[in-house]
Amino acid sequence: MTKRASVVKAQPSNPAMTAPPAPETPSYALDTMGYAAYRNRTSSMFIDDPLVQQLMGRNAERTIDRMLLDPVIAGTLERTALTLRGASWTVEPGGEADIDKRLADRLGEDIDELETGFTSTVASFADALAWGFSLHEVLFRRDVDGFHWADFSPREQRSVYGWDVDDQTGRVNQVWQRVMVSNSMRNPPLSRSLGPIAIPGWKLIHFRTHPASGRPEGRSLIRNAFLPWTDKQELRRIVKVGLRRDFTGVAKYEVPAEILSKGASPDQKAALAQAVQLVQEFERDQREGLVLPSSTKPGTTESSGYKLELMSSGGRRQLELEALWALLNKEIALGLLAEWIMLGQDQVGTQAVGKVKVSFYERAINAWLDIIGELMGHKQARVYQVFNPQFANAKLPKFVHGDIDKSDIGAIGQFLMQALTGGAITPDPVLEEWARELIGAPQSVNTAAIDPGGTVAGTDETAQAGAGKPNAADQAAAGTDNAAVHPVT
């Protein structure tokens, strides 16, 4: 019989790794024990990337500005901004009480009356895809009934000088801003720096693509495309050099061996330097052409005289640069969640694949819109309640956006036809209203219920249709009177 081995519980070698003591008071649960980030970020850097040096500090500003010049990146961000702008927004009450509905109605009126428009604020979220974050300062106006939102004024990412972040929670306490202000009335204009200017966190709408803990700058979406973009810049440089040289390959210039030796005279060294310069500048441009000493006649030292000829190309290059260029563009689009924009570029792909990719991109747009709605409802509405104590007891409203992911109307129509024919779904006004909204048709003025017989009860049309047509019961009751009135012939 085998003896069962005893299990010994391992003890931590470091005393600091022991479990915390049991709480003595309930307030122990309110303490923050850990830290939000793996390492404390540098507060003076508006972007502090832990890996890519080109995306750290002011290097990030120059790198992102250059990346935004790429057509694939710029086109993707512009499409995203236009798609975000197309979403409709409504403010729904958080509860059924009258105060909840009044707060939702008032917030809905405020966002409709913003100076720059709420859709423009939402569209600026596309800037967060490039920079990782976007900031808007909430401006208020005072009226007889309290404070109202006046505008959500954007604050450029380049103007961020530093962040004041709570190390344990990652909450932004305030943002430091530095700007350059020029006096256009002077000739020449005088520019001066203002700042640092502190903007408290409660006054900011702080959008982030990725709410990474302890990182107020979020994470730039174009960071995913940094490596293929870098390779694309190098390939662009190679293509330009190749075009100038007509892809003839490496230039070859034969020179006497003595000018390459260590004991070359100053004149020979000067001749070598001139030859090296000639090889380096040999390319296709306005200075194209070479003037070289003519060769000698065979067996003599006599010059062969003048001779004009064309230098031929070395043939087709071995590398398919167009394929490499297309591959890098696809990788950039893939990093931006927009690989669907490359469909059809090489005449490869199916409609089904295209629908799936576009649908995934639209779902990503809906997710970003959810982030915006959540931020507006959970943070900005709370600040609004603080400035308007009459709504202090109201439940937080919900900022709801319209659906960007358009459904396949043909597939839904076919499904509804089969479901209605089989009796799985019974038609009613709610279903009709949903179907009309789905296809963009106007809503019906008829809101009465549909009876099993297929007629609609309680409508003006039904009453008018039956006004001049007595039913069978009325005809039976009036039959004797008609016989008495009308004589029999």
C-alpha positions in Angstrom: 0.0 0.0 0.0 1.5 3.3 -1.1 1.6 5.9 1.6 0.1 9.2 0.6 2.5 12.1 0.6 1.7 15.0 3.0 1.0 18.4 1.4 3.1 21.2 2.8 1.9 24.7 2.2 4.7 26.9 0.8 5.5 30.0 2.9 6.6 33.2 1.2 10.4 33.8 1.6 9.8 37.6 1.7 8.0 38.7 4.9 6.6 41.6 3.0 4.6 39.2 0.8 2.4 38.0 3.6 -1.3 38.7 3.6 -2.5 42.0 5.0 -4.0 41.9 8.5 -7.7 41.6 8.9 -9.4 45.0 8.9 -10.0 46.4 12.4 -12.6 48.9 11.2 -14.9 49.2 8.1 -12.9 52.2 7.0 -10.1 49.8 6.0 -12.2 48.9 2.9 -12.1 52.5 1.8 -8.3 52.7 1.6 -6.5 52.5 -1.8 -3.8 49.9 -1.5 -2.2 49.5 -4.9 -1.1 51.8 -7.8 -2.7 52.3 -11.1 0.4 51.9 -13.3 3.4 49.6 -13.4 5.7 52.6 -13.3 5.1 56.3 -12.5 4.9 58.2 -15.7 6.9 61.4 -16.3 4.4 64.2 -15.6 6.3 66.7 -17.9 5.7 64.5 -20.9 2.3 64.8 -22.6 2.9 61.3 -24.1 5.1 58.9 -22.3 5.4 55.7 -24.3 7.3 53.0 -22.3 8.7 51.3 -25.5 8.9 53.4 -28.6 11.3 56.3 -28.1 9.9 58.2 -31.1 6.5 58.3 -29.3 7.9 59.7 -26.1 7.7 63.4 -25.1 8.0 66.0 -27.8 9.4 63.3 -30.1 5.8 62.0 -30.2 4.6 65.3 -31.5 6.9 65.3 -34.5 6.4 61.6 -35.2 2.6 61.7 -35.1 2.6 64.9 -37.3 4.6 63.0 -39.9 2.5 59.9 -39.7 -0.6 62.0 -40.2 0.8 62.9 -43.7 0.4 59.2 -44.8 -2.6 58.9 -47.1 -3.8 55.6 -45.5 -3.6 57.0 -42.0 -5.1 60.4 -42.8 -7.8 58.9 -44.9 -8.8 56.4 -42.2 -9.0 59.1 -39.6 -11.1 61.4 -41.8 -13.5 58.5 -42.6 -13.8 57.8 -38.9 -14.5 61.4 -38.1 -17.3 61.6 -40.7 -18.7 58.3 -39.5 -18.7 59.5 -35.9 -20.4 62.7 -37.0 -23.3 60.7 -38.5 -24.5 59.2 -35.2 -27.6 60.7 -33.7 -27.8 61.3 -29.9 -30.6 61.4 -27.4 -30.5 61.9 -23.6 -32.7 59.3 -21.8 -33.7 59.7 -18.1 -32.1 57.4 -15.6 -35.4 56.8 -13.8 -39.1 57.2 -14.0 -39.4 60.1 -11.6 -40.4 63.6 -12.9 -37.0 65.0 -11.8 -35.2 62.4 -13.8 -37.1 63.3 -16.9 -36.6 67.1 -16.4 -32.8 66.6 -16.0 -32.7 64.5 -19.2 -34.7 67.0 -21.2 -32.6 69.9 -20.0 -29.3 68.2 -20.9 -30.8 67.3 -24.3 -31.6 70.9 -24.9 -28.1 72.0 -23.8 -26.3 69.7 -26.2 -28.6 70.9 -29.0 -27.7 74.5 -28.3 -23.9 74.1 -28.0 -22.0 76.8 -29.9 -19.9 74.3 -31.9 -22.4 71.5 -31.9 -22.3 68.2 -30.1 -21.7 66.2 -33.3 -18.5 68.2 -33.9 -17.4 67.3 -30.4 -18.0 63.7 -31.1 -16.2 63.9 -34.4 -13.1 65.3 -32.8 -12.8 61.9 -31.0 -11.1 60.9 -34.3 -8.1 63.0 -33.1 -7.9 60.7 -30.1 -7.2 57.8 -32.6 -4.0 59.6 -33.6 -2.9 61.1 -30.3 -4.5 58.6 -27.9 -6.6 61.3 -26.2 -8.6 64.5 -26.8 -9.5 67.2 -24.4 -12.5 69.6 -24.3 -13.0 72.3 -21.7 -16.6 72.5 -20.6 -17.8 76.2 -20.7 -20.9 77.1 -18.7 -23.4 80.0 -19.0 -25.6 81.2 -16.2 -29.3 81.6 -16.7 -32.3 82.4 -14.4 -32.8 78.6 -13.8 -29.1 77.8 -13.1 -26.0 76.8 -15.0 -26.1 75.5 -18.6 -23.6 74.0 -20.9 -22.5 76.7 -23.3 -19.8 74.9 -25.3 -17.3 72.1 -25.3 -14.2 73.9 -26.4 -11.4 71.7 -27.8 -7.9 71.9 -26.3 -5.1 70.9 -28.8 -3.0 67.9 -27.9 0.2 69.8 -28.7 -0.6 72.4 -26.1 -0.5 69.9 -23.2 2.6 70.6 -21.1 2.1 68.0 -18.4 -0.4 66.0 -16.3 -1.2 65.9 -12.6 -2.3 62.3 -12.0 -3.2 60.5 -8.8 -0.6 57.7 -8.8 -2.9 55.2 -7.1 -6.2 55.7 -8.9 -4.9 57.2 -12.2 -7.5 60.0 -11.9 -6.5 63.2 -13.7 -6.4 66.0 -11.1 -5.5 68.8 -13.6 -3.8 69.3 -16.9 -1.0 71.9 -17.5 -1.2 73.7 -20.8 1.4 75.9 -22.6 0.5 77.9 -25.7 2.1 80.5 -28.0 0.2 83.7 -28.4 1.1 86.2 -31.2 0.2 89.8 -31.4 -0.9 90.3 -35.0 -1.2 94.0 -34.6 2.5 94.4 -34.4 4.7 94.4 -37.5 6.4 92.0 -37.4 4.1 89.9 -35.2 5.3 89.3 -31.7 4.9 85.8 -30.3 5.1 85.0 -26.6 4.6 81.9 -24.5 1.8 81.6 -22.0 1.8 79.0 -19.3 1.8 76.7 -17.7 -2.0 77.1 -17.4 -3.8 74.7 -15.0 -7.1 73.3 -16.1 -8.8 71.2 -13.3 -9.9 67.7 -14.3 -13.5 68.2 -13.4 -13.8 70.9 -16.1 -12.4 68.6 -18.9 -14.1 66.1 -21.2 -11.2 63.6 -21.4 -11.7 61.1 -24.3 -9.3 58.2 -24.5 -9.2 55.3 -27.0 -7.8 53.0 -24.4 -8.4 53.9 -20.8 -5.1 52.5 -19.6 -4.6 52.8 -15.9 -2.3 55.7 -14.9 -1.9 56.8 -18.5 -4.0 60.0 -19.2 -2.6 60.1 -22.7 -4.3 56.8 -23.5 -2.8 54.8 -26.4 -2.6 56.1 -29.9 -4.2 53.9 -32.5 -1.6 54.8 -35.1 1.0 53.4 -32.7 -0.1 50.0 -34.0 1.0 51.1 -37.5 4.3 52.6 -36.4 6.5 49.7 -37.6 5.0 49.3 -41.1 4.9 53.1 -41.4 8.7 53.2 -40.6 9.4 50.5 -43.2 7.3 52.4 -45.7 9.4 55.5 -45.2 12.5 53.5 -45.9 11.0 51.9 -48.9 9.9 55.3 -50.2 13.5 56.6 -49.9 14.8 53.5 -51.8 12.2 54.0 -54.5 13.1 57.7 -54.9 16.8 56.9 -55.2 16.0 54.1 -57.7 13.9 56.4 -59.8 16.6 59.0 -60.0 19.1 56.3 -61.0 16.5 54.6 -63.3 17.1 51.4 -61.3 20.4 50.9 -63.2 22.0 49.4 -60.1 25.3 50.4 -58.5 27.3 52.9 -60.5 30.7 51.6 -61.5 33.7 53.9 -62.3 37.0 52.4 -63.1 40.1 54.5 -62.1 43.8 53.8 -62.2 45.0 51.7 -59.3 47.7 54.1 -58.2 45.2 56.7 -57.0 43.7 54.1 -54.6 47.1 53.4 -52.9 48.2 54.8 -49.7 51.1 56.6 -51.4 48.9 58.5 -53.8 49.9 62.1 -54.5 47.7 65.1 -53.6 46.6 65.4 -57.2 45.7 61.7 -57.3 43.7 62.0 -54.1 41.9 65.0 -55.6 41.1 62.9 -58.7 39.8 60.1 -56.5 37.6 62.5 -54.6 36.2 63.8 -57.8 35.5 60.3 -59.0 33.7 59.4 -55.8 31.6 62.6 -56.1 30.8 61.7 -59.7 29.5 58.2 -58.7 27.4 59.6 -55.9 25.8 62.2 -58.1 25.1 59.9 -61.0 21.3 59.9 -61.2 18.4 60.9 -63.4 17.8 64.6 -63.1 18.4 67.9 -64.9 22.2 67.3 -64.7 22.0 63.8 -66.3 25.0 62.9 -68.5 28.7 62.1 -68.2 31.7 63.6 -69.9 34.6 61.2 -69.7 38.0 61.0 -71.5 37.8 59.1 -74.8 39.4 55.7 -75.2 42.5 55.2 -77.3 42.8 53.4 -80.6 44.0 49.8 -80.4 47.8 49.5 -80.2 48.3 53.3 -80.1 48.1 56.2 -77.7 46.1 58.3 -80.1 42.6 59.3 -78.8 39.6 57.8 -80.5 38.0 61.2 -80.8 34.4 62.2 -80.0 31.8 59.6 -79.4 28.1 59.9 -78.3 26.2 56.9 -76.9 23.2 56.1 -74.6 23.7 54.2 -71.3 21.2 51.3 -71.2 19.2 50.2 -68.2 20.2 47.1 -66.3 16.8 45.5 -67.0 13.9 44.8 -64.7 14.6 44.9 -61.0 14.5 41.6 -59.1 12.3 42.9 -56.2 8.6 43.7 -56.8 8.5 47.1 -55.0 4.8 47.5 -55.8 3.9 44.4 -53.9 6.0 45.5 -50.9 4.3 48.9 -51.0 0.9 47.3 -51.0 1.8 44.9 -48.2 2.9 47.8 -46.0 -0.3 49.8 -46.7 -2.3 46.7 -45.7 -0.4 46.4 -42.5 -1.0 50.1 -41.7 -4.7 49.7 -42.4 -4.8 46.6 -40.3 -3.3 48.4 -37.3 -6.0 51.1 -37.7 -8.9 48.6 -37.8 -9.6 49.7 -41.4 -8.2 47.0 -43.6 -11.5 47.1 -45.5 -10.4 50.3 -47.3 -7.8 48.1 -49.1 -10.4 45.8 -50.6 -10.5 45.9 -54.3 -7.1 47.5 -54.6 -5.6 44.4 -56.0 -8.9 43.0 -57.5 -8.9 40.2 -54.9 -11.7 39.6 -52.4 -15.3 38.6 -52.1 -18.4 40.6 -51.2 -19.0 38.4 -48.1 -15.5 39.2 -46.8 -16.0 42.9 -47.4 -19.3 42.9 -45.5 -17.6 41.2 -42.5 -14.7 43.7 -42.4 -16.9 46.7 -42.8 -19.3 45.4 -40.1 -16.4 44.9 -37.7 -15.2 48.5 -38.4 -18.7 49.8 -37.7 -18.9 47.8 -34.5 -15.6 49.5 -33.4 -17.2 52.9 -34.2 -20.2 51.9 -32.0 -17.8 50.9 -29.2 -16.1 54.3 -29.3 -19.5 56.0 -29.3 -20.3 53.9 -26.2 -17.2 55.3 -24.5 -18.3 58.9 -25.3 -21.8 58.3 -24.0 -20.5 56.6 -20.8 -18.1 59.5 -20.1 -20.9 62.1 -20.6 -23.3 60.3 -18.4 -21.0 59.2 -15.6 -18.8 62.2 -15.2 -20.1 65.4 -16.9 -23.7 64.8 -15.7 -22.4 64.6 -12.1 -20.6 67.9 -12.5 -23.8 69.4 -14.0 -25.7 68.3 -10.9 -23.2 69.9 -8.6 -23.8 73.3 -10.3 -27.5 72.8 -10.3 -28.5 71.5 -6.9 -32.2 71.3 -7.9 -31.2 68.1 -9.8 -29.1 66.6 -7.0 -31.5 63.8 -6.3 -32.0 62.9 -10.0 -30.6 59.7 -11.3 -27.8 60.0 -13.8 -29.2 60.2 -17.4 -28.0 58.0 -20.3 -26.5 59.5 -23.4 -27.6 57.1 -26.2 -26.3 57.1 -29.7 -27.8 55.8 -32.9 -26.6 52.6 -34.4 -23.8 53.0 -37.0 -23.8 49.3 -37.9 -26.4 49.2 -40.6 -28.2 45.9 -40.9 -28.7 44.0 -44.1 -32.3 45.0 -45.0 -32.6 42.2 -47.6 -31.7 39.5 -45.1 -34.0 40.9 -42.5 -36.9 41.2 -45.0 -36.5 37.6 -46.0 -36.4 36.4 -42.4 -39.5 38.4 -41.5 -41.3 37.0 -44.4 -40.5 33.4 -43.4 -41.3 34.1 -39.7 -44.6 35.8 -40.4 -45.7 33.1 -42.9 -44.8 30.4 -40.4 -46.6 32.1 -37.6 -43.5 32.5 -35.4 -44.0 36.3 -35.2 -47.4 38.1 -35.0 -47.5 41.5 -36.6 -48.2 44.4 -34.3 -47.7 48.2 -34.3 -44.4 47.9 -32.5 -43.0 45.6 -35.1 -44.2 47.9 -37.9 -42.6 50.9 -36.2 -39.3 49.1 -35.9 -39.4 48.0 -39.5 -40.2 51.5 -40.8 -37.3 52.9 -38.7 -35.0 50.3 -40.0 -35.6 51.1 -43.7 -35.9 54.9 -43.1 -39.6 55.1 -44.0 -41.9 57.6 -42.3 -43.8 56.5 -39.3 -47.5 55.5 -39.8 -50.2 57.8 -38.5 -52.2 54.6 -37.5 -51.2 53.4 -34.0 -54.2 51.2 -33.3 -53.9 47.5 -32.7 -54.3 44.9 -35.5 -57.0 42.4 -35.0 -56.6 38.7 -36.0 -59.0 39.3 -39.0 -56.5 41.7 -40.5 -58.6 44.9 -40.0 -57.6 47.8 -37.8 -60.1 48.8 -35.2 -60.7 52.2 -33.8 -59.4 54.2 -36.8 -61.0 57.0 -38.8 -60.7 55.0 -42.0 -62.7 52.1 -40.5 -65.5 54.4 -39.2 -65.7 56.2 -42.5 -65.8 53.0 -44.5 -68.6 51.6 -42.4 -70.6 54.8 -42.1 -72.6 54.3 -45.3 -72.7 50.5 -45.1 -75.0 49.1 -42.3 -74.1 45.8 -40.9 -76.2 42.7 -40.9 -77.7 43.3 -37.5 -78.9 46.8 -38.4 -80.4 45.5 -41.6 -82.3 42.8 -39.8 -83.6 45.2 -37.2 -84.8 47.7 -39.8 -86.3 45.2 -42.1 -89.9 45.6 -40.8 -89.8 49.3 -40.9 -88.7 49.3 -44.5 -91.5 46.9 -45.4 -94.1 49.2 -43.8 -92.8 52.4 -45.5 -92.3 51.1 -49.0 -95.5 49.9 -50.8 -95.5 46.5 -52.4 -96.0 46.7 -56.2 
